[in-house]
Amino acid sequence: MHLRLPLPRGRRGARSRAEGDLWRTGGFDVDEAANDQTVNMGRLRWHCRRGLLELDLVLQRVIDRGLLEELSEQQRAELFELLHYDDITLLAIVSGRAECEEPRLKGMVDLLRSV
């Protein structure tokens, strides 16, 4: 179960059309995005912003090194799915203290561990 928080408002309190659509629908379905194989880069960057500094640092390195742009659509979908884990669980997976429940995400976990 994922907690759905309201999206941050942009300047002057207006939301972009995409944000408005997400706001009205109450979020989006992770499985739908993963199966669709088309993950919006802006949405992916937004989900890389986390509450834990350690996790933020790892994900920011992925962005700073341009790895996000080099990922295939399949890899982006895998990263998007990983980013829906809660922060504590994701940090444990990335740091190697826990294993990911999904074996198909192992390649993305290995990439995050190597950054």
Backbone hydrogen bonds, N-H to C=O, Kabsch-Sander energy under -0.5 kcal/mol:
donor,donor_aa,acceptor,acceptor_aa,energy
5,L,3,L,-0.7
10,G,14,A,-1.4
13,G,10,G,-1.5
14,A,11,R,-1.8
20,G,16,S,-2.7
21,D,17,R,-2.4
22,L,18,A,-2.3
23,W,19,E,-2.8
24,R,20,G,-2.6
25,T,21,D,-1.9
26,G,22,L,-0.8
26,G,23,W,-0.6
27,G,22,L,-2.4
30,V,28,F,-0.6
33,A,29,D,-2.0
34,A,30,V,-2.6
35,N,31,D,-2.6
36,D,32,E,-2.0
37,Q,33,A,-1.1
39,V,37,Q,-0.6
40,N,38,T,-0.6
44,L,40,N,-2.2
45,R,41,M,-2.7
46,W,42,G,-2.3
47,H,43,R,-2.1
48,C,44,L,-0.9
48,C,45,R,-0.6
49,R,45,R,-0.5
49,R,46,W,-1.0
50,R,48,C,-0.7
53,L,51,G,-0.5
56,D,52,L,-2.7
57,L,53,L,-2.5
58,V,54,E,-1.6
59,L,55,L,-2.4
60,Q,56,D,-2.4
61,R,57,L,-1.8
62,V,58,V,-1.5
63,I,59,L,-1.7
64,D,60,Q,-3.3
65,R,61,R,-2.3
66,G,63,I,-1.5
67,L,62,V,-1.6
68,L,62,V,-0.9
70,E,66,G,-0.9
71,L,67,L,-0.9
71,L,68,L,-0.6
76,R,72,S,-2.5
77,A,73,E,-2.2
78,E,74,Q,-2.0
79,L,75,Q,-2.7
80,F,76,R,-2.8
81,E,77,A,-2.0
82,L,78,E,-2.4
83,L,79,L,-2.4
84,H,81,E,-1.3
85,Y,82,L,-2.0
90,L,86,D,-2.8
91,L,87,D,-2.7
92,A,88,I,-2.1
93,I,89,T,-2.2
94,V,90,L,-2.9
95,S,91,L,-2.6
96,G,92,A,-0.6
96,G,93,I,-0.7
97,R,92,A,-1.6
98,A,92,A,-1.8
105,L,102,E,-1.6
106,K,103,P,-1.5
109,V,105,L,-2.3
110,D,106,K,-2.7
111,L,107,G,-1.8
112,L,108,M,-2.4
113,R,109,V,-2.4
114,S,110,D,-1.5
115,V,111,L,-0.7
115,V,112,L,-0.6
